[in-house]
Amino acid sequence: MWWLSTRWRALLLSLLAGSGVTAASAEGEMVRHLPGQPLTALFADGGRIIARLGTPQGPDFYSLGLRGDKAFLTRLPNYRRPAMKRRNDMLPDGVITRGNRDIAAAWLTGPTQRYDHGVLGDAIEASGVRVQKRDGQVLSFTLPKDSVFEDRRARLVDLDGDGGDELLVVRSYLAAGAALAVLRPKNDALVLVAETGPIGLPHRWLNPAGVADFDGDGRLEAAVVVTPHIGGTLKFFELRKNRLRLEWLGEEWSAPGFSNHAMGSPIQTMAVAVDWGQAWGKGQVLHLPNARRTGLRQVFFKDGGYRIRDLARHERHIVTALFAADLDEDGWKEVVYGLGNGELVILRRSPAPKSQ
C-alpha cells in the first residue's frame, strides 16, 4: 500500500506540474503559534499585526512579532483599537475607504432588503455608492431596482493609470447573480464605466482578492474569486478602453480551486499580495486559501505565465483575513492569518519555486 500511495503521489505531482501548478511542503516557510488564550480578532494597525485574545468582555491586545523561527506576542496594556468612522447615510456594516488621489473617501449607501442572499451575514445590501472628492464635492450613484451592491466597501484604485481613482465594487443582479463593476467621477457625476457579465444565476457571488500588477506589465489587474463557496475560480481583469477584460496579452486565464470568503462572514479580505522580488517573477505574489480554506495557495507570474503553488494543508480552516507585514525586519513582508483553533500562522518568504 505504501508503494501504491507513493506511485499515485508521483503521478499527481506530474499532472500538477504539467498544468502550471506545483505542490510544496511548508517546512521551513511556516511558523505557527498557538496562544494560551482564545484568539478573538486579528487585524492590522499601521505596520503592526494585532491579535486580540481572551473573551469579548475582557480582551487583551498583543502585537505579533517574529524572531528567527519563533513567533511571539507582546502585550499592549494601554492599546485601544481605532474606532471605525461612520457616516449617517452609509450601509450599517459598511466600511469607508480612504483615498489619496482625487477621491478622499467612498462608502456604500441606501440600505435595502430587496436581495435575500445574505452572503455577508445579513439581508441588508446597498442600493448606491457615494464619494467625497478631494475638493469636498460629494457625488452619488444609485442602482436600478434590478440589482444591489453586495459588498461592504468600494475599493479605490487607479485601474487605467491616468492618476485618478476608479471605484471597484461587487454588483449583484436579483435574477442573474454578481458582476464586477467599475465607476468613476465624470463631469460632476459618478458614472458606471465598465462591468463584467453577471455570473448568470441568482445567489451566485464573487469576491475581489486584490488589485496589483500581478503579471509585471506595468498595469494593475483586479484578482477576483468567482463563486468562492462552491469551487471558486480565480480570474484576473484589466480595465482597457473602459472595458473589463479577462485576458493577458490576448489570452484568457483562470484557474479553479480557490476561496477567499466563508459564507455568512463579513470578512472579505482573505487574500493578500506581496512583492517578494524578481526571483518570484515579474509581478506580486497573490496568497489566498484553497477552495476548502484548509491551506494556502500562491499565484505568481513567471516565465511567461501564471503559476500556482500549493502549500501544506492545515487541520483547521482559515478563518481570519490575510495580512502582510515585515515582522522580522528583514526587508520582506510575511503573510499572517489565523485558523479555527486560534492558531496563528506566519508564512515567510522562501526561495522561489523552480519553473516546471
ROFI-821297 format. One record per residue (C-alpha): residue number from 1; y, x, z. Coordinates in nm, 4 decimals, padded with zeros to 6 digits. Layout:
<atoms>
+-----+----------+----------+----------+
: pos :       yy :       xx :       zz :
+-----+----------+----------+----------+
: NUM :        Y :        X :        Z :
...
+-----+----------+----------+----------+
</atoms>
This chain:
<atoms>
+-----+----------+----------+----------+
: pos :       yy :       xx :       zz :
+-----+----------+----------+----------+
:   1 :  00.0000 :  00.0000 :  00.0000 :
:   2 :  00.2372 :  00.2883 :  00.0727 :
:   3 :  00.1744 :  00.4289 : -00.2772 :
:   4 :  00.2372 :  00.0897 : -00.4320 :
:   5 :  00.5650 :  00.0430 : -00.2435 :
:   6 :  00.6864 :  00.3884 : -00.3453 :
:   7 :  00.5961 :  00.3216 : -00.7065 :
:   8 :  00.7844 : -00.0080 : -00.7145 :
:   9 :  01.0801 :  00.1510 : -00.5407 :
:  10 :  01.0969 :  00.4215 : -00.8067 :
:  11 :  01.0803 :  00.1572 : -01.0772 :
:  12 :  01.3619 : -00.0398 : -00.9123 :
:  13 :  01.5822 :  00.2691 : -00.8873 :
:  14 :  01.5156 :  00.3433 : -01.2529 :
:  15 :  01.6215 : -00.0075 : -01.3553 :
:  16 :  01.9343 :  00.0085 : -01.1403 :
:  17 :  02.0342 :  00.3419 : -01.2881 :
:  18 :  01.9983 :  00.2047 : -01.6379 :
:  19 :  02.2405 : -00.0774 : -01.5613 :
:  20 :  02.5107 :  00.1432 : -01.4097 :
:  21 :  02.4013 :  00.0685 : -01.0515 :
:  22 :  02.2893 :  00.3403 : -00.8118 :
:  23 :  02.1206 :  00.2968 : -00.4750 :
:  24 :  02.2286 :  00.5226 : -00.1918 :
:  25 :  02.1425 :  00.5938 :  00.1658 :
:  26 :  02.4320 :  00.5572 :  00.4068 :
:  27 :  02.3109 :  00.8516 :  00.6167 :
:  28 :  02.5969 :  01.0917 :  00.6740 :
:  29 :  02.8507 :  00.8376 :  00.5500 :
:  30 :  02.8499 :  00.5601 :  00.8089 :
:  31 :  02.9487 :  00.5867 :  01.1725 :
:  32 :  02.8551 :  00.2932 :  01.3908 :
:  33 :  02.9887 :  00.1944 :  01.7293 :
:  34 :  02.8770 : -00.0964 :  01.9464 :
:  35 :  03.1467 : -00.1783 :  02.2052 :
:  36 :  03.0402 : -00.2770 :  02.5529 :
:  37 :  03.2431 : -00.5984 :  02.5303 :
:  38 :  03.2270 : -00.8691 :  02.2629 :
:  39 :  03.4370 : -00.7996 :  01.9532 :
:  40 :  03.6690 : -01.0983 :  01.9085 :
:  41 :  03.9025 : -00.9661 :  01.6364 :
:  42 :  03.9609 : -00.6686 :  01.4098 :
:  43 :  04.2941 : -00.6183 :  01.2344 :
:  44 :  04.5388 : -00.3589 :  01.1057 :
:  45 :  04.8761 : -00.2845 :  01.2601 :
:  46 :  05.0688 : -00.0234 :  01.0668 :
:  47 :  04.8328 :  00.2684 :  01.0119 :
:  48 :  04.6087 :  00.1750 :  01.3029 :
:  49 :  04.2937 : -00.0377 :  01.3180 :
:  50 :  04.2990 : -00.2543 :  01.6307 :
:  51 :  03.9919 : -00.4085 :  01.7918 :
:  52 :  04.0269 : -00.6952 :  02.0364 :
:  53 :  03.7437 : -00.7032 :  02.2890 :
:  54 :  03.6497 : -00.9477 :  02.5624 :
:  55 :  03.6926 : -01.3216 :  02.5908 :
:  56 :  03.9821 : -01.5076 :  02.4260 :
:  57 :  04.1161 : -01.5815 :  02.7746 :
:  58 :  04.1239 : -01.2163 :  02.8763 :
:  59 :  04.1193 : -00.9849 :  02.5760 :
:  60 :  04.1820 : -00.6129 :  02.5770 :
:  61 :  04.3152 : -00.4262 :  02.2749 :
:  62 :  04.1910 : -00.0878 :  02.1570 :
:  63 :  04.2797 :  00.1444 :  01.8703 :
:  64 :  03.9854 :  00.2744 :  01.6709 :
:  65 :  03.9512 :  00.6477 :  01.6162 :
:  66 :  03.7077 :  00.8904 :  01.4570 :
:  67 :  03.6305 :  01.2443 :  01.5674 :
:  68 :  03.3558 :  01.4171 :  01.3750 :
:  69 :  03.0512 :  01.1886 :  01.3813 :
:  70 :  03.1768 :  00.9875 :  01.6769 :
:  71 :  03.3856 :  00.6715 :  01.6788 :
:  72 :  03.5863 :  00.5945 :  01.9882 :
:  73 :  03.8130 :  00.3214 :  02.1228 :
:  74 :  04.1384 :  00.3944 :  02.3059 :
:  75 :  04.2601 :  00.1136 :  02.5300 :
:  76 :  04.6152 : -00.0097 :  02.4685 :
:  77 :  04.7125 : -00.1645 :  02.8050 :
:  78 :  05.0586 : -00.2866 :  02.7005 :
:  79 :  04.9780 : -00.3856 :  02.3452 :
:  80 :  05.0803 : -00.7268 :  02.2132 :
:  81 :  04.9564 : -00.8443 :  01.8792 :
:  82 :  05.2519 : -00.9133 :  01.6473 :
:  83 :  05.3203 : -01.2852 :  01.6237 :
:  84 :  05.2769 : -01.4362 :  01.2778 :
:  85 :  05.6091 : -01.5632 :  01.1492 :
:  86 :  05.6210 : -01.9243 :  01.0359 :
:  87 :  05.8371 : -02.1477 :  00.8184 :
:  88 :  05.8729 : -02.5209 :  00.8705 :
:  89 :  05.7673 : -02.6047 :  00.5152 :
:  90 :  05.4607 : -02.3799 :  00.4881 :
:  91 :  05.0889 : -02.4564 :  00.4880 :
:  92 :  04.9630 : -02.4914 :  00.8501 :
:  93 :  04.7210 : -02.1977 :  00.8208 :
:  94 :  04.9239 : -02.0180 :  00.5546 :
:  95 :  05.0431 : -01.6584 :  00.5572 :
:  96 :  05.3870 : -01.5376 :  00.4487 :
:  97 :  05.3648 : -01.2497 :  00.2014 :
:  98 :  05.6467 : -00.9949 :  00.2208 :
:  99 :  05.7636 : -00.8231 : -00.0971 :
: 100 :  05.9645 : -00.5087 : -00.1687 :
: 101 :  06.0809 : -00.5817 : -00.5227 :
: 102 :  06.2777 : -00.8854 : -00.6465 :
: 103 :  06.0924 : -01.1303 : -00.4188 :
: 104 :  06.1438 : -01.0895 : -00.0450 :
: 105 :  05.8855 : -01.3465 :  00.0687 :
: 106 :  05.6381 : -01.6023 : -00.0675 :
: 107 :  05.4460 : -01.8830 :  00.1028 :
: 108 :  05.2380 : -02.1911 :  00.0177 :
: 109 :  05.3868 : -02.5363 :  00.0786 :
: 110 :  05.3126 : -02.9078 :  00.0561 :
: 111 :  05.0009 : -02.9650 :  00.2690 :
: 112 :  04.7693 : -03.2178 :  00.1058 :
: 113 :  04.4198 : -03.3573 :  00.1622 :
: 114 :  04.3564 : -03.4607 : -00.1980 :
: 115 :  04.0806 : -03.1978 : -00.2411 :
: 116 :  03.7880 : -03.2293 :  00.0010 :
: 117 :  03.6277 : -02.8862 : -00.0341 :
: 118 :  03.7274 : -02.7202 :  00.2950 :
: 119 :  03.6225 : -02.3722 :  00.1849 :
: 120 :  03.8767 : -02.2072 :  00.4170 :
: 121 :  03.7831 : -02.4084 :  00.7235 :
: 122 :  03.9786 : -02.7329 :  00.6933 :
: 123 :  04.0542 : -03.0122 :  00.4466 :
: 124 :  04.4207 : -02.9208 :  00.4039 :
: 125 :  04.5307 : -02.7339 :  00.0916 :
: 126 :  04.8694 : -02.6573 : -00.0637 :
: 127 :  05.0371 : -02.8528 : -00.3415 :
: 128 :  05.3125 : -02.5984 : -00.4029 :
: 129 :  05.4455 : -02.2475 : -00.3542 :
: 130 :  05.7909 : -02.1192 : -00.2659 :
: 131 :  05.9632 : -01.7812 : -00.2823 :
: 132 :  06.2787 : -01.6340 : -00.1391 :
: 133 :  06.4313 : -01.3771 : -00.3714 :
: 134 :  06.5993 : -01.0605 : -00.2546 :
: 135 :  06.9420 : -01.2200 : -00.3112 :
: 136 :  06.8486 : -01.5154 : -00.0856 :
: 137 :  06.7794 : -01.7675 : -00.3626 :
: 138 :  06.4811 : -01.9962 : -00.2923 :
: 139 :  06.2615 : -02.1129 : -00.5817 :
: 140 :  05.9760 : -02.3659 : -00.5721 :
: 141 :  05.6828 : -02.4713 : -00.7871 :
: 142 :  05.4840 : -02.7932 : -00.7377 :
: 143 :  05.1426 : -02.8637 : -00.8857 :
: 144 :  05.0489 : -03.1921 : -01.0555 :
: 145 :  04.8090 : -03.4185 : -00.8667 :
: 146 :  04.5048 : -03.2866 : -01.0533 :
: 147 :  04.4959 : -02.9589 : -00.8581 :
: 148 :  04.5811 : -02.7704 : -00.5387 :
: 149 :  04.6340 : -02.4128 : -00.4328 :
: 150 :  04.3066 : -02.3480 : -00.2485 :
: 151 :  04.4369 : -02.0360 : -00.0813 :
: 152 :  04.6250 : -01.9190 :  00.2267 :
: 153 :  04.8803 : -01.6912 :  00.0641 :
: 154 :  05.0448 : -01.5953 : -00.2623 :
: 155 :  04.9927 : -01.2250 : -00.3397 :
: 156 :  05.2985 : -01.0364 : -00.4660 :
: 157 :  05.2134 : -00.7769 : -00.7313 :
: 158 :  05.3776 : -00.6292 : -01.0398 :
: 159 :  05.0955 : -00.7101 : -01.2790 :
: 160 :  05.2841 : -00.6374 : -01.6023 :
: 161 :  05.4625 : -00.3227 : -01.4893 :
: 162 :  05.8171 : -00.4493 : -01.5514 :
: 163 :  05.9383 : -00.3797 : -01.1970 :
: 164 :  05.9417 : -00.7448 : -01.0867 :
: 165 :  05.6947 : -00.9462 : -00.8822 :
: 166 :  05.4317 : -01.1872 : -01.0010 :
: 167 :  05.2532 : -01.4277 : -00.7673 :
: 168 :  04.8744 : -01.4272 : -00.7762 :
: 169 :  04.7168 : -01.7400 : -00.6233 :
: 170 :  04.3957 : -01.9457 : -00.6437 :
: 171 :  04.4446 : -02.2850 : -00.8105 :
: 172 :  04.1616 : -02.5389 : -00.7815 :
: 173 :  04.1289 : -02.8411 : -01.0082 :
: 174 :  03.9849 : -03.1513 : -00.8430 :
: 175 :  03.7445 : -03.2067 : -01.1341 :
: 176 :  03.6870 : -02.8519 : -01.2593 :
: 177 :  03.6994 : -02.6002 : -00.9722 :
: 178 :  03.9013 : -02.2862 : -00.9198 :
: 179 :  04.1098 : -02.0711 : -01.1527 :
: 180 :  04.3237 : -01.7628 : -01.1006 :
: 181 :  04.6940 : -01.8369 : -01.1587 :
: 182 :  04.9975 : -01.6128 : -01.2079 :
: 183 :  05.3569 : -01.7289 : -01.1509 :
: 184 :  05.6930 : -01.5508 : -01.1642 :
: 185 :  06.0653 : -01.6264 : -01.1324 :
: 186 :  06.2398 : -01.7029 : -01.4608 :
: 187 :  06.5854 : -01.8480 : -01.5253 :
: 188 :  06.6345 : -01.9669 : -01.1667 :
: 189 :  06.2910 : -02.1338 : -01.1581 :
: 190 :  05.9382 : -02.0438 : -01.0543 :
: 191 :  05.7095 : -02.0851 : -01.3554 :
: 192 :  05.3395 : -02.0635 : -01.4323 :
: 193 :  05.2847 : -01.7605 : -01.6565 :
: 194 :  04.9096 : -01.7341 : -01.7031 :
: 195 :  04.5861 : -01.8833 : -01.5771 :
: 196 :  04.2154 : -01.8245 : -01.6260 :
: 197 :  03.9976 : -02.1153 : -01.7275 :
: 198 :  03.8618 : -02.3038 : -01.4250 :
: 199 :  03.5007 : -02.2441 : -01.3258 :
: 200 :  03.4056 : -02.5853 : -01.4660 :
: 201 :  03.2720 : -02.7804 : -01.1670 :
: 202 :  03.4459 : -02.9247 : -00.8593 :
: 203 :  03.3883 : -02.7396 : -00.5299 :
: 204 :  03.3402 : -02.4101 : -00.7119 :
: 205 :  03.5788 : -02.1417 : -00.5866 :
: 206 :  03.6858 : -01.7844 : -00.6472 :
: 207 :  03.8440 : -01.5298 : -00.4144 :
: 208 :  04.0625 : -01.2319 : -00.5128 :
: 209 :  03.9214 : -00.8991 : -00.3934 :
: 210 :  04.2227 : -00.6783 : -00.4529 :
: 211 :  04.4793 : -00.5575 : -00.7031 :
: 212 :  04.4837 : -00.1908 : -00.8069 :
: 213 :  04.4421 :  00.0403 : -01.1037 :
: 214 :  04.0644 :  00.0369 : -01.0981 :
: 215 :  03.9988 :  00.1946 : -01.4389 :
: 216 :  04.2717 :  00.4596 : -01.4387 :
: 217 :  04.4627 :  00.3291 : -01.7412 :
: 218 :  04.7930 :  00.3055 : -01.5559 :
: 219 :  04.7863 : -00.0756 : -01.5372 :
: 220 :  04.6936 : -00.2990 : -01.2449 :
: 221 :  04.3788 : -00.5095 : -01.2525 :
: 222 :  04.3034 : -00.8087 : -01.0305 :
: 223 :  03.9492 : -00.7972 : -00.8958 :
: 224 :  03.8014 : -01.1431 : -00.8316 :
: 225 :  03.4679 : -01.2676 : -00.6972 :
: 226 :  03.3752 : -01.5924 : -00.8701 :
: 227 :  03.1629 : -01.8278 : -00.6510 :
: 228 :  03.1333 : -01.5817 : -00.3591 :
: 229 :  02.8974 : -01.8152 : -00.1674 :
: 230 :  02.6394 : -01.8657 : -00.4424 :
: 231 :  02.5568 : -01.5376 : -00.6114 :
: 232 :  02.9126 : -01.4156 : -00.6620 :
: 233 :  03.0182 : -01.2415 : -00.9816 :
: 234 :  03.2793 : -00.9651 : -00.9773 :
: 235 :  03.5337 : -00.9706 : -01.2606 :
: 236 :  03.8471 : -00.7705 : -01.3420 :
: 237 :  04.1501 : -00.9363 : -01.5047 :
: 238 :  04.4575 : -00.7792 : -01.6633 :
: 239 :  04.7831 : -00.9561 : -01.7443 :
: 240 :  04.8711 : -00.8783 : -02.1062 :
: 241 :  05.1296 : -01.0689 : -02.3094 :
: 242 :  05.1321 : -01.3469 : -02.0486 :
: 243 :  04.7570 : -01.3903 : -02.0652 :
: 244 :  04.4958 : -01.3028 : -01.8050 :
: 245 :  04.2324 : -01.1117 : -01.9974 :
: 246 :  03.8822 : -01.0355 : -01.8758 :
: 247 :  03.8439 : -00.7071 : -02.0556 :
: 248 :  03.8654 : -00.3325 : -02.0589 :
: 249 :  03.9529 : -00.1760 : -02.3952 :
: 250 :  03.8477 : -00.4990 : -02.5611 :
: 251 :  03.5116 : -00.5209 : -02.3846 :
: 252 :  03.4294 : -00.7759 : -02.1180 :
: 253 :  03.2761 : -00.6513 : -01.7929 :
: 254 :  03.1377 : -00.8440 : -01.4983 :
: 255 :  02.8546 : -00.7970 : -01.2515 :
: 256 :  02.6623 : -01.0321 : -01.0185 :
: 257 :  02.5580 : -00.9821 : -00.6574 :
: 258 :  02.8890 : -00.9793 : -00.4676 :
: 259 :  03.0644 : -01.1791 : -00.1949 :
: 260 :  03.3971 : -01.1417 : -00.0169 :
: 261 :  03.4067 : -01.4587 :  00.1896 :
: 262 :  03.1991 : -01.6648 :  00.4357 :
: 263 :  03.2028 : -02.0396 :  00.3753 :
: 264 :  03.4469 : -02.2111 :  00.6104 :
: 265 :  03.6152 : -01.8897 :  00.7254 :
: 266 :  03.9912 : -01.8307 :  00.6999 :
: 267 :  03.9241 : -01.4597 :  00.6322 :
: 268 :  03.9769 : -01.3878 :  00.2617 :
: 269 :  04.0113 : -01.0094 :  00.2767 :
: 270 :  03.6502 : -00.8925 :  00.2924 :
: 271 :  03.7283 : -00.6237 :  00.0351 :
: 272 :  03.9418 : -00.3108 :  00.0183 :
: 273 :  04.0276 : -00.0451 : -00.2399 :
: 274 :  04.0801 :  00.3241 : -00.1571 :
: 275 :  04.1800 :  00.6327 : -00.3524 :
: 276 :  03.9087 :  00.8937 : -00.2990 :
: 277 :  04.0246 :  01.1414 : -00.5598 :
: 278 :  03.9304 :  01.2344 : -00.9142 :
: 279 :  03.5724 :  01.3190 : -00.8214 :
: 280 :  03.5175 :  00.9443 : -00.7802 :
: 281 :  03.6617 :  00.8663 : -01.1224 :
: 282 :  03.9935 :  00.7634 : -01.2688 :
: 283 :  04.0843 :  00.4657 : -01.0508 :
: 284 :  04.0475 :  00.3369 : -00.6991 :
: 285 :  03.7114 :  00.2667 : -00.5363 :
: 286 :  03.6589 : -00.1014 : -00.4528 :
: 287 :  03.4472 : -00.1835 : -00.1473 :
: 288 :  03.3102 : -00.5322 : -00.0861 :
: 289 :  02.9942 : -00.6936 :  00.0542 :
: 290 :  02.6827 : -00.7790 : -00.1384 :
: 291 :  02.6008 : -01.1423 : -00.2105 :
: 292 :  02.4441 : -01.1968 :  00.1339 :
: 293 :  02.7096 : -00.9949 :  00.3201 :
: 294 :  02.4343 : -00.7720 :  00.4607 :
: 295 :  02.5552 : -00.4499 :  00.3057 :
: 296 :  02.8435 : -00.2857 :  00.1259 :
: 297 :  02.8818 : -00.2171 : -00.2476 :
: 298 :  03.1147 :  00.0373 : -00.4063 :
: 299 :  03.2598 : -00.0218 : -00.7536 :
: 300 :  03.4396 :  00.2581 : -00.9364 :
: 301 :  03.5271 :  00.3628 : -01.2916 :
: 302 :  03.3745 :  00.6909 : -01.4045 :
: 303 :  03.2571 :  00.8481 : -01.7305 :
: 304 :  03.3880 :  00.5630 : -01.9422 :
: 305 :  03.2518 :  00.2650 : -01.7477 :
: 306 :  03.2343 :  00.0795 : -01.4192 :
: 307 :  02.9648 :  00.1985 : -01.1770 :
: 308 :  02.8168 :  00.0166 : -00.8796 :
: 309 :  02.6725 :  00.1923 : -00.5775 :
: 310 :  02.4777 :  00.0048 : -00.3101 :
: 311 :  02.4842 :  00.1359 :  00.0444 :
: 312 :  02.2239 :  00.0794 :  00.3140 :
: 313 :  02.1730 : -00.2765 :  00.4377 :
: 314 :  02.2776 : -00.3939 :  00.7834 :
: 315 :  02.0699 : -00.6032 :  01.0205 :
: 316 :  02.3645 : -00.8392 :  01.0749 :
: 317 :  02.6176 : -00.9977 :  00.8426 :
: 318 :  02.9622 : -00.8552 :  00.7737 :
: 319 :  03.1985 : -01.0990 :  00.9476 :
: 320 :  03.5419 : -00.9351 :  00.9536 :
: 321 :  03.7938 : -00.8339 :  00.6928 :
: 322 :  03.7631 : -00.4825 :  00.5483 :
: 323 :  04.0344 : -00.2299 :  00.6323 :
: 324 :  04.1265 :  00.1200 :  00.5167 :
: 325 :  04.2853 :  00.3858 :  00.7392 :
: 326 :  04.2705 :  00.7622 :  00.7828 :
: 327 :  04.1090 :  00.7589 :  01.1253 :
: 328 :  04.0238 :  01.1291 :  01.1453 :
: 329 :  04.3453 :  01.2536 :  00.9760 :
: 330 :  04.1631 :  01.4470 :  00.7062 :
: 331 :  04.3767 :  01.3068 :  00.4236 :
: 332 :  04.1217 :  01.0459 :  00.3082 :
: 333 :  04.1029 :  00.6876 :  00.4243 :
: 334 :  03.7924 :  00.5447 :  00.5866 :
: 335 :  03.6700 :  00.1870 :  00.5340 :
: 336 :  03.6247 : -00.0161 :  00.8535 :
: 337 :  03.4618 : -00.3537 :  00.9221 :
: 338 :  03.2672 : -00.5462 :  01.1872 :
: 339 :  02.9202 : -00.7028 :  01.1977 :
: 340 :  02.7973 : -01.0249 :  01.3536 :
: 341 :  02.6670 : -00.8475 :  01.6639 :
: 342 :  03.0086 : -00.6941 :  01.7371 :
: 343 :  02.9193 : -00.3559 :  01.5919 :
: 344 :  03.1987 : -00.1585 :  01.4265 :
: 345 :  03.1143 :  00.0279 :  01.1063 :
: 346 :  03.3170 :  00.3173 :  00.9637 :
: 347 :  03.2451 :  00.4353 :  00.6117 :
: 348 :  03.3690 :  00.7868 :  00.5398 :
: 349 :  03.4430 :  00.9438 :  00.2045 :
: 350 :  03.1343 :  01.1170 :  00.0716 :
: 351 :  03.0698 :  01.3304 : -00.2367 :
: 352 :  03.0894 :  01.1155 : -00.5474 :
: 353 :  02.7519 :  00.9951 : -00.6739 :
: 354 :  02.6203 :  01.1660 : -00.9833 :
: 355 :  02.6556 :  00.9813 : -01.3111 :
: 356 :  02.3465 :  00.8105 : -01.4411 :
+-----+----------+----------+----------+
</atoms>
